[in-house]
Amino acid sequence: MKVYLDNNVLVDIEDGKYNLSDFLSIQNTEYYYSDAHLSELLEALGNQKVFQKGRLNLISEICGHNYILTGVFGPPEFFDKSPVDMYKYMSGQTVFRQRINEIASSGGDVFDRIRQLLNFDARRFNNEKPESVLRILDKKMSEKLQIGLLQYLKASEAIPGRPLFCTLLNIIDAANYWGDAKTNHSDIARLNDASHAYFAQICDVLVTNDKRMIAKVKAIYSFLHISTKVLSVRDYFTLQDYAY
Protein backbone atom coordinates (compact mmCIF):
# COMPACT_ATOMS: atom_id res chain seq x y z
CA MET A 1 0.00 0.00 0.00
CA LYS A 2 1.35 3.41 -1.02
CA VAL A 3 0.60 6.15 1.51
CA TYR A 4 1.10 9.91 1.21
CA LEU A 5 1.22 11.98 4.41
CA ASP A 6 0.17 15.62 4.26
CA ASN A 7 2.66 18.08 5.74
CA ASN A 8 0.48 18.68 8.81
CA VAL A 9 0.88 15.00 9.75
CA LEU A 10 4.67 15.38 9.72
CA VAL A 11 4.32 18.44 11.97
CA ASP A 12 2.12 16.45 14.37
CA ILE A 13 4.75 13.70 14.53
CA GLU A 14 7.42 16.30 15.32
CA ASP A 15 5.19 17.77 18.03
CA GLY A 16 4.76 14.35 19.63
CA LYS A 17 1.07 14.01 18.83
CA TYR A 18 1.82 10.71 17.08
CA ASN A 19 4.65 8.21 17.31
CA LEU A 20 6.61 7.60 14.15
CA SER A 21 6.82 3.91 15.09
CA ASP A 22 3.01 3.66 14.79
CA PHE A 23 3.26 4.56 11.12
CA LEU A 24 6.29 2.42 10.38
CA SER A 25 4.83 -0.64 12.12
CA ILE A 26 2.00 -0.97 9.58
CA GLN A 27 2.87 -3.89 7.34
CA ASN A 28 3.03 -3.81 3.54
CA THR A 29 3.05 -0.02 3.52
CA GLU A 30 5.37 2.42 1.78
CA TYR A 31 5.31 6.16 2.45
CA TYR A 32 6.04 8.79 -0.19
CA TYR A 33 7.13 12.41 -0.18
CA SER A 34 7.05 15.04 -2.93
CA ASP A 35 8.46 18.45 -3.75
CA ALA A 36 5.33 19.88 -2.07
CA HIS A 37 6.80 18.77 1.27
CA LEU A 38 10.14 20.31 0.37
CA SER A 39 8.53 23.54 -0.90
CA GLU A 40 6.73 24.02 2.41
CA LEU A 41 9.99 23.40 4.23
CA LEU A 42 11.75 26.02 2.11
CA GLU A 43 8.91 28.48 2.76
CA ALA A 44 9.55 27.99 6.49
CA LEU A 45 13.19 29.12 6.28
CA GLY A 46 13.76 31.56 9.10
CA ASN A 47 10.88 30.19 11.16
CA GLN A 48 12.47 29.16 14.46
CA LYS A 49 9.66 26.66 15.07
CA VAL A 50 10.71 24.61 12.03
CA PHE A 51 13.97 22.67 12.30
CA GLN A 52 14.99 22.15 8.68
CA LYS A 53 17.44 19.31 9.24
CA GLY A 54 15.07 17.58 11.66
CA ARG A 55 12.22 17.67 9.11
CA LEU A 56 14.47 16.26 6.39
CA ASN A 57 15.59 13.48 8.74
CA LEU A 58 11.95 12.69 9.52
CA ILE A 59 11.01 12.55 5.83
CA SER A 60 14.03 10.32 5.16
CA GLU A 61 13.16 8.00 8.04
CA ILE A 62 9.54 7.51 7.09
CA CYS A 63 9.76 7.74 3.28
CA GLY A 64 13.30 6.67 2.45
CA HIS A 65 13.93 7.54 -1.21
CA ASN A 66 10.25 7.21 -2.25
CA TYR A 67 9.86 10.45 -4.18
CA ILE A 68 6.97 11.71 -6.32
CA LEU A 69 7.87 14.22 -9.01
CA THR A 70 5.68 16.40 -11.22
CA GLY A 71 4.61 14.75 -14.46
CA VAL A 72 4.67 16.53 -17.81
CA PHE A 73 1.11 17.89 -18.26
CA GLY A 74 -0.33 14.85 -16.52
CA PRO A 75 -0.12 12.57 -13.48
CA PRO A 76 3.01 12.69 -11.31
CA GLU A 77 5.59 9.91 -11.38
CA PHE A 78 7.53 7.81 -8.85
CA PHE A 79 11.31 8.21 -8.51
CA ASP A 80 14.12 6.98 -6.26
CA LYS A 81 15.53 10.21 -4.80
CA SER A 82 17.04 11.22 -1.46
CA PRO A 83 15.08 13.95 0.40
CA VAL A 84 18.35 15.65 1.34
CA ASP A 85 19.57 15.71 -2.27
CA MET A 86 16.23 16.96 -3.61
CA TYR A 87 16.05 19.64 -0.93
CA LYS A 88 19.50 20.91 -1.95
CA TYR A 89 18.39 20.96 -5.57
CA MET A 90 15.13 22.77 -4.83
CA SER A 91 16.81 25.34 -2.61
CA GLY A 92 18.59 26.59 -5.73
CA GLN A 93 15.37 26.97 -7.70
CA THR A 94 14.47 30.40 -6.30
CA VAL A 95 13.05 31.74 -9.54
CA PHE A 96 10.93 28.62 -10.00
CA ARG A 97 9.47 28.91 -6.50
CA GLN A 98 8.71 32.60 -7.01
CA ARG A 99 6.81 31.75 -10.20
CA ILE A 100 4.81 29.08 -8.38
CA ASN A 101 3.87 31.63 -5.72
CA GLU A 102 2.76 34.06 -8.43
CA ILE A 103 0.49 31.37 -9.91
CA ALA A 104 -0.95 30.71 -6.47
CA SER A 105 -1.87 34.33 -5.88
CA SER A 106 -2.96 35.16 -9.44
CA GLY A 107 -6.64 35.31 -10.30
CA GLY A 108 -7.63 36.30 -6.78
CA ASP A 109 -10.04 38.97 -8.04
CA VAL A 110 -11.65 36.45 -10.40
CA PHE A 111 -12.32 33.98 -7.60
CA ASP A 112 -13.60 36.76 -5.34
CA ARG A 113 -16.06 37.68 -8.10
CA ILE A 114 -17.14 34.04 -8.44
CA ARG A 115 -17.70 33.93 -4.67
CA GLN A 116 -19.96 37.01 -4.85
CA LEU A 117 -21.99 35.79 -7.81
CA LEU A 118 -22.49 32.21 -6.63
CA ASN A 119 -23.32 33.38 -3.11
CA PHE A 120 -23.41 29.94 -1.49
CA ASP A 121 -24.55 29.67 2.11
CA ALA A 122 -21.56 27.84 3.60
CA ARG A 123 -23.60 26.56 6.54
CA ARG A 124 -25.82 24.64 4.10
CA PHE A 125 -23.31 23.93 1.34
CA ASN A 126 -20.84 22.33 3.77
CA ASN A 127 -23.41 19.60 4.39
CA GLU A 128 -23.29 18.45 0.77
CA LYS A 129 -21.45 15.22 0.04
CA PRO A 130 -18.04 15.84 -1.59
CA GLU A 131 -18.95 13.79 -4.67
CA SER A 132 -21.86 16.16 -5.34
CA VAL A 133 -20.01 19.45 -4.89
CA LEU A 134 -18.58 20.05 -8.35
CA ARG A 135 -21.80 18.90 -10.04
CA ILE A 136 -23.70 21.49 -7.96
CA LEU A 137 -21.08 24.09 -8.80
CA ASP A 138 -21.34 23.32 -12.51
CA LYS A 139 -25.10 23.86 -12.42
CA LYS A 140 -24.94 27.12 -10.46
CA MET A 141 -22.06 28.49 -12.57
CA SER A 142 -24.15 27.82 -15.68
CA GLU A 143 -27.09 29.70 -14.15
CA LYS A 144 -25.22 32.64 -12.62
CA LEU A 145 -22.16 33.02 -14.87
CA GLN A 146 -23.53 31.55 -18.13
CA ILE A 147 -20.50 29.28 -18.26
CA GLY A 148 -20.33 25.73 -16.92
CA LEU A 149 -17.44 24.32 -14.95
CA LEU A 150 -15.91 22.38 -17.83
CA GLN A 151 -16.24 25.42 -20.10
CA TYR A 152 -14.57 27.56 -17.45
CA LEU A 153 -11.69 25.12 -17.06
CA LYS A 154 -11.15 25.11 -20.82
CA ALA A 155 -11.38 28.90 -21.10
CA SER A 156 -8.96 29.40 -18.20
CA GLU A 157 -6.49 26.97 -19.83
CA ALA A 158 -6.38 24.85 -16.68
CA ILE A 159 -4.19 22.22 -18.31
CA PRO A 160 -3.99 18.72 -16.82
CA GLY A 161 -1.55 18.41 -13.98
CA ARG A 162 -0.98 20.58 -10.96
CA PRO A 163 -2.62 23.73 -12.48
CA LEU A 164 -5.91 21.83 -12.84
CA PHE A 165 -5.87 20.86 -9.14
CA CYS A 166 -5.08 24.47 -8.16
CA THR A 167 -7.94 25.83 -10.27
CA LEU A 168 -10.47 23.31 -8.95
CA LEU A 169 -9.47 23.95 -5.34
CA ASN A 170 -9.75 27.71 -5.86
CA ILE A 171 -13.22 27.34 -7.40
CA ILE A 172 -14.40 25.11 -4.54
CA ASP A 173 -13.04 27.60 -2.02
CA ALA A 174 -14.64 30.51 -3.89
CA ALA A 175 -17.98 28.74 -3.58
CA ASN A 176 -17.57 28.66 0.22
CA TYR A 177 -17.41 24.88 0.44
CA TRP A 178 -15.33 24.40 3.57
CA GLY A 179 -13.67 27.65 2.57
CA ASP A 180 -10.57 29.00 4.26
CA ALA A 181 -10.44 32.37 5.96
CA LYS A 182 -8.75 35.00 3.78
CA THR A 183 -5.25 35.75 5.13
CA ASN A 184 -1.91 36.82 3.70
CA HIS A 185 -0.97 33.14 3.55
CA SER A 186 -4.27 31.61 2.38
CA ASP A 187 -3.45 31.67 -1.35
CA ILE A 188 -0.16 29.85 -0.79
CA ALA A 189 -1.83 27.46 1.65
CA ARG A 190 -4.36 26.49 -1.04
CA LEU A 191 -1.54 25.98 -3.53
CA ASN A 192 0.16 23.65 -1.06
CA ASP A 193 -3.09 21.71 -0.48
CA ALA A 194 -3.64 21.42 -4.23
CA SER A 195 -0.05 20.27 -4.73
CA HIS A 196 -0.33 17.56 -2.08
CA ALA A 197 -3.63 16.41 -3.62
CA TYR A 198 -1.99 16.30 -7.05
CA PHE A 199 0.98 14.23 -5.90
CA ALA A 200 -1.06 11.89 -3.71
CA GLN A 201 -3.32 10.83 -6.60
CA ILE A 202 -0.94 8.00 -7.57
CA CYS A 203 -0.91 6.60 -4.03
CA ASP A 204 -3.55 4.45 -2.40
CA VAL A 205 -4.14 6.80 0.53
CA LEU A 206 -3.72 10.50 1.33
CA VAL A 207 -3.60 11.11 5.09
CA THR A 208 -4.26 14.60 6.46
CA ASN A 209 -5.62 16.14 9.65
CA ASP A 210 -7.10 19.14 7.85
CA LYS A 211 -10.86 18.48 7.74
CA ARG A 212 -11.38 21.28 5.22
CA MET A 213 -8.79 19.78 2.93
CA ILE A 214 -10.35 16.32 3.31
CA ALA A 215 -13.74 17.58 2.08
CA LYS A 216 -12.33 19.59 -0.83
CA VAL A 217 -9.87 16.94 -2.03
CA LYS A 218 -12.59 14.28 -1.90
CA ALA A 219 -14.66 16.53 -4.17
CA ILE A 220 -11.77 16.91 -6.64
CA TYR A 221 -10.92 13.21 -6.64
CA SER A 222 -14.55 12.31 -7.26
CA PHE A 223 -14.78 14.80 -10.15
CA LEU A 224 -11.55 13.50 -11.74
CA HIS A 225 -12.38 9.82 -11.03
CA ILE A 226 -9.31 9.33 -8.84
CA SER A 227 -9.56 6.32 -6.52
CA THR A 228 -7.12 7.52 -3.83
CA LYS A 229 -8.73 7.45 -0.38
CA VAL A 230 -8.55 10.62 1.75
CA LEU A 231 -8.38 9.81 5.46
CA SER A 232 -7.65 11.51 8.76
CA VAL A 233 -4.86 9.99 10.86
CA ARG A 234 -7.47 8.53 13.19
CA ASP A 235 -9.30 6.84 10.33
CA TYR A 236 -6.03 5.67 8.82
CA PHE A 237 -5.07 3.88 12.04
CA THR A 238 -8.52 2.48 12.82
CA LEU A 239 -9.52 1.41 9.33
CA GLN A 240 -6.55 -0.72 8.35
CA ASP A 241 -8.95 -3.36 7.09
CA TYR A 242 -10.18 -0.88 4.45
CA ALA A 243 -10.44 -2.61 1.07
CA TYR A 244 -8.00 -1.01 -1.33
C-alpha positions in Angstrom: 0.0 0.0 0.0 1.3 3.4 -1.0 0.6 6.2 1.5 1.1 9.9 1.2 1.2 12.0 4.4 0.2 15.6 4.3 2.7 18.1 5.7 0.5 18.7 8.8 0.9 15.0 9.7 4.7 15.4 9.7 4.3 18.4 12.0 2.1 16.5 14.4 4.7 13.7 14.5 7.4 16.3 15.3 5.2 17.8 18.0 4.8 14.3 19.6 1.1 14.0 18.8 1.8 10.7 17.1 4.7 8.2 17.3 6.6 7.6 14.2 6.8 3.9 15.1 3.0 3.7 14.8 3.3 4.6 11.1 6.3 2.4 10.4 4.8 -0.6 12.1 2.0 -1.0 9.6 2.9 -3.9 7.3 3.0 -3.8 3.5 3.0 0.0 3.5 5.4 2.4 1.8 5.3 6.2 2.5 6.0 8.8 -0.2 7.1 12.4 -0.2 7.0 15.0 -2.9 8.5 18.5 -3.7 5.3 19.9 -2.1 6.8 18.8 1.3 10.1 20.3 0.4 8.5 23.5 -0.9 6.7 24.0 2.4 10.0 23.4 4.2 11.7 26.0 2.1 8.9 28.5 2.8 9.6 28.0 6.5 13.2 29.1 6.3 13.8 31.6 9.1 10.9 30.2 11.2 12.5 29.2 14.5 9.7 26.7 15.1 10.7 24.6 12.0 14.0 22.7 12.3 15.0 22.1 8.7 17.4 19.3 9.2 15.1 17.6 11.7 12.2 17.7 9.1 14.5 16.3 6.4 15.6 13.5 8.7 11.9 12.7 9.5 11.0 12.5 5.8 14.0 10.3 5.2 13.2 8.0 8.0 9.5 7.5 7.1 9.8 7.7 3.3 13.3 6.7 2.4 13.9 7.5 -1.2 10.3 7.2 -2.3 9.9 10.4 -4.2 7.0 11.7 -6.3 7.9 14.2 -9.0 5.7 16.4 -11.2 4.6 14.8 -14.5 4.7 16.5 -17.8 1.1 17.9 -18.3 -0.3 14.9 -16.5 -0.1 12.6 -13.5 3.0 12.7 -11.3 5.6 9.9 -11.4 7.5 7.8 -8.9 11.3 8.2 -8.5 14.1 7.0 -6.3 15.5 10.2 -4.8 17.0 11.2 -1.5 15.1 13.9 0.4 18.4 15.7 1.3 19.6 15.7 -2.3 16.2 17.0 -3.6 16.1 19.6 -0.9 19.5 20.9 -2.0 18.4 21.0 -5.6 15.1 22.8 -4.8 16.8 25.3 -2.6 18.6 26.6 -5.7 15.4 27.0 -7.7 14.5 30.4 -6.3 13.1 31.7 -9.5 10.9 28.6 -10.0 9.5 28.9 -6.5 8.7 32.6 -7.0 6.8 31.8 -10.2 4.8 29.1 -8.4 3.9 31.6 -5.7 2.8 34.1 -8.4 0.5 31.4 -9.9 -1.0 30.7 -6.5 -1.9 34.3 -5.9 -3.0 35.2 -9.4 -6.6 35.3 -10.3 -7.6 36.3 -6.8 -10.0 39.0 -8.0 -11.6 36.4 -10.4 -12.3 34.0 -7.6 -13.6 36.8 -5.3 -16.1 37.7 -8.1 -17.1 34.0 -8.4 -17.7 33.9 -4.7 -20.0 37.0 -4.8 -22.0 35.8 -7.8 -22.5 32.2 -6.6 -23.3 33.4 -3.1 -23.4 29.9 -1.5 -24.5 29.7 2.1 -21.6 27.8 3.6 -23.6 26.6 6.5 -25.8 24.6 4.1 -23.3 23.9 1.3 -20.8 22.3 3.8 -23.4 19.6 4.4 -23.3 18.4 0.8 -21.5 15.2 0.0 -18.0 15.8 -1.6 -18.9 13.8 -4.7 -21.9 16.2 -5.3 -20.0 19.5 -4.9 -18.6 20.1 -8.3 -21.8 18.9 -10.0 -23.7 21.5 -8.0 -21.1 24.1 -8.8 -21.3 23.3 -12.5 -25.1 23.9 -12.4 -24.9 27.1 -10.5 -22.1 28.5 -12.6 -24.2 27.8 -15.7 -27.1 29.7 -14.1 -25.2 32.6 -12.6 -22.2 33.0 -14.9 -23.5 31.6 -18.1 -20.5 29.3 -18.3 -20.3 25.7 -16.9 -17.4 24.3 -14.9 -15.9 22.4 -17.8 -16.2 25.4 -20.1 -14.6 27.6 -17.4 -11.7 25.1 -17.1 -11.2 25.1 -20.8 -11.4 28.9 -21.1 -9.0 29.4 -18.2 -6.5 27.0 -19.8 -6.4 24.8 -16.7 -4.2 22.2 -18.3 -4.0 18.7 -16.8 -1.6 18.4 -14.0 -1.0 20.6 -11.0 -2.6 23.7 -12.5 -5.9 21.8 -12.8 -5.9 20.9 -9.1 -5.1 24.5 -8.2 -7.9 25.8 -10.3 -10.5 23.3 -8.9 -9.5 23.9 -5.3 -9.8 27.7 -5.9 -13.2 27.3 -7.4 -14.4 25.1 -4.5 -13.0 27.6 -2.0 -14.6 30.5 -3.9 -18.0 28.7 -3.6 -17.6 28.7 0.2 -17.4 24.9 0.4 -15.3 24.4 3.6 -13.7 27.6 2.6 -10.6 29.0 4.3 -10.4 32.4 6.0 -8.7 35.0 3.8 -5.3 35.7 5.1 -1.9 36.8 3.7 -1.0 33.1 3.5 -4.3 31.6 2.4 -3.4 31.7 -1.4 -0.2 29.9 -0.8 -1.8 27.5 1.6 -4.4 26.5 -1.0 -1.5 26.0 -3.5 0.2 23.6 -1.1 -3.1 21.7 -0.5 -3.6 21.4 -4.2 -0.1 20.3 -4.7 -0.3 17.6 -2.1 -3.6 16.4 -3.6 -2.0 16.3 -7.1 1.0 14.2 -5.9 -1.1 11.9 -3.7 -3.3 10.8 -6.6 -0.9 8.0 -7.6 -0.9 6.6 -4.0 -3.5 4.4 -2.4 -4.1 6.8 0.5 -3.7 10.5 1.3 -3.6 11.1 5.1 -4.3 14.6 6.5 -5.6 16.1 9.7 -7.1 19.1 7.8 -10.9 18.5 7.7 -11.4 21.3 5.2 -8.8 19.8 2.9 -10.4 16.3 3.3 -13.7 17.6 2.1 -12.3 19.6 -0.8 -9.9 16.9 -2.0 -12.6 14.3 -1.9 -14.7 16.5 -4.2 -11.8 16.9 -6.6 -10.9 13.2 -6.6 -14.5 12.3 -7.3 -14.8 14.8 -10.1 -11.5 13.5 -11.7 -12.4 9.8 -11.0 -9.3 9.3 -8.8 -9.6 6.3 -6.5 -7.1 7.5 -3.8 -8.7 7.4 -0.4 -8.5 10.6 1.8 -8.4 9.8 5.5 -7.6 11.5 8.8 -4.9 10.0 10.9 -7.5 8.5 13.2 -9.3 6.8 10.3 -6.0 5.7 8.8 -5.1 3.9 12.0 -8.5 2.5 12.8 -9.5 1.4 9.3 -6.6 -0.7 8.3 -8.9 -3.4 7.1 -10.2 -0.9 4.4 -10.4 -2.6 1.1 -8.0 -1.0 -1.3 
